[in-house]
Amino acid sequence: MATLAAATPLVAPFLESGNLSPTATILAVCVGSFTAVLPNDSFYWLVRQDALASRSERAALVAISGGSIIQGMVAVIGLAGLYGLGLLG
């Protein structure tokens, strides 16, 4: 969530200067925020202490980080497909 809030003001000038779809740009920022689940993120600790409580710290980090990377890659491919089909303006 912090990534989304921090990146949006940085990306906003590109919306005005480029020929980019605002919808596609905002979705790309959201997709990018999916891939950064790190130990300094509250989501990491919620999942770590609940679903992965029995695992070692290394195993939990690999599971959460690996899952978020796969989630981000699938989302980027889906977003690129929608943009390629002209469904995002």
Secondary structure, 3 states (H helix, E strand, C coil): CHHHHHHHHHHHHHHHHCCCCHHHHHHHHHHHHHCCCCCCCHHHHHHHHHCCCCCCHHHHHHHHHHHHHHHHHHHHHHHHHHHHCCCCC
